[in-house]
């Protein structure tokens, strides 16, 4: 790369344009992109900690509480106390939240198609792979179901 001018602006501008398209696509569901990402994370993780999600998404506990209140109020998620730590709240999707996740997935698939149609399949694949590599290098990761604790096997004696 021998360019003298910074190239970051191109990524930032493209990201902004994509987020605006996504916002418009999700508007019929009345779900902003950040809430859609949170619903997706809870969907993949199953019941999960509100505090852990805040850390994963690099947002303050107060911001997470605000988003959680909105999602509880509109019937998308439930929140309950963690019996092992009363300071912690556990979040899970409601049936409405699971149905909404299906619609969100369709919206995201339409965004993938928009990108492929805009730049072609080969360039789109390079963008998707590059985006994943950049996310991972910057310390981000895809939400996932937490690993189940291993069941201890009884020790056999001779």
Secondary structure by P-SEA (a helix, b strand, c coil): ccccccaaaaaaaaaaaaaaaaaaaaccccccaaaaaaaaaaaaaccccaaaaaaaacccaaaaaaaaaaaaaacccccccccccccbbbbbbcaaaaaaaaaaaaaaaaaaaaaaaaccaaaaaaaaaaaaaaaaaacccccccccccccccccccc
